[in-house]
Amino acid sequence: MLFRSAEPVVPAPLPTPPVEVAPPAPPLSLPQGPVALGGELSVVCPERQAPAYPAQSRRLGETGKVVLRVTLDERGKVAAANIERSSGYPRLDEAALGAVRGWRCTPARRNGQAVEATALQPFNFVLEGN
């Protein structure tokens, strides 16, 4: 005798193998620290004024080249300026520092974000004529 059931027969579910979930990928590491600008700041600093030649340095015939290391903040403002290489004359060095501190620059960008930047900026103090 055959037995028929009114209810349909549902096969038992097959066991599913465990699924391994990979750990999330670490975030992309973006470069840290200030952007090093190549070349002089004159390219990115539309608001800049040359240093005034100190009167006493003119009288004494002081000439030389000052190289400053300049750090710009995220807004393009000079955050720090230090003497990388002195002219040999403190008056000339201070004139260069005083001038660059008033500059306003276009902020450097990394991945579309404004970031801090550094650059070397030379100043040549040369007396022309007598």
C-alpha positions in Angstrom: 0.0 0.0 0.0 1.2 3.4 -0.9 0.8 6.2 1.4 0.2 9.6 0.0 0.5 12.7 2.1 -1.4 15.9 1.5 1.6 18.0 2.4 4.4 18.4 -0.2 7.7 17.0 0.7 10.5 19.6 1.0 14.0 18.4 0.8 16.3 19.2 3.7 18.6 22.2 3.0 22.1 21.3 2.0 24.7 22.5 4.5 26.4 25.7 3.3 30.1 25.9 3.5 31.4 28.7 5.9 32.2 31.9 4.1 35.4 33.6 5.0 35.1 37.4 5.0 38.4 39.2 4.2 39.3 41.9 6.7 38.7 45.4 5.4 41.6 46.8 3.5 43.6 49.3 5.4 43.0 52.9 4.4 45.4 54.2 1.7 48.3 55.9 3.4 48.6 59.4 2.1 51.9 61.2 2.3 52.3 63.0 5.6 54.0 66.3 6.3 54.4 69.4 4.2 54.6 69.5 0.5 58.0 70.4 -0.8 57.6 73.1 -3.4 60.1 73.0 -6.2 61.4 76.3 -7.3 61.0 79.7 -5.8 57.9 80.9 -4.0 57.5 83.7 -6.5 55.4 81.2 -8.6 52.8 80.6 -5.9 53.0 83.9 -4.0 51.2 86.6 -6.0 51.3 89.0 -3.0 55.0 89.6 -2.3 57.3 92.5 -1.9 61.0 92.5 -2.3 63.0 93.2 0.8 64.2 96.8 1.3 68.0 97.1 1.1 69.1 98.3 4.5 70.5 101.8 4.3 73.5 101.0 6.5 74.3 97.9 4.3 74.2 100.2 1.3 76.7 102.6 2.9 79.0 99.8 4.0 78.8 98.0 0.6 77.3 94.8 2.0 76.2 92.4 -0.6 75.3 88.7 -0.5 72.8 85.9 -1.1 70.4 84.8 1.6 68.5 81.5 1.3 65.4 81.1 3.5 63.4 78.0 4.3 59.8 79.1 4.2 56.8 77.2 5.5 53.4 78.1 4.2 50.3 77.0 6.2 47.1 75.6 4.6 45.8 79.1 3.9 49.0 80.2 2.0 50.2 82.4 4.8 53.9 82.2 5.8 53.9 80.2 9.0 57.7 80.2 9.5 60.8 81.5 7.8 64.3 80.5 8.8 67.7 81.2 7.4 69.0 78.2 5.5 72.1 80.0 4.3 73.2 83.4 5.6 74.5 86.3 3.4 77.1 86.8 6.1 75.4 90.1 7.1 72.7 90.0 9.7 71.1 93.2 8.3 70.6 91.6 4.9 69.3 88.3 6.5 66.8 90.2 8.6 65.6 92.3 5.6 64.9 89.1 3.7 63.1 87.5 6.7 61.0 90.6 7.3 59.9 90.8 3.6 58.9 87.1 3.3 56.8 87.2 6.5 54.4 89.5 4.8 53.9 87.4 1.7 50.5 85.9 0.8 50.6 82.7 -1.3 48.3 80.3 -3.0 48.0 77.2 -0.8 49.7 74.1 -1.9 47.3 71.1 -2.6 47.6 67.4 -2.1 44.7 65.2 -3.4 42.5 68.3 -3.7 43.1 69.4 -0.1 45.0 72.6 0.9 48.1 71.5 2.9 51.2 73.0 4.5 54.2 73.4 2.2 57.9 74.3 2.4 60.3 75.9 -0.1 63.7 77.5 -0.3 63.6 81.1 -1.3 66.8 82.9 -2.3 67.4 86.7 -2.1 70.3 88.4 -3.8 71.4 91.7 -2.4 73.5 93.4 -5.1 74.6 97.0 -5.2 74.6 98.5 -8.7 76.7 101.5 -9.7 78.6 103.7 -7.3 
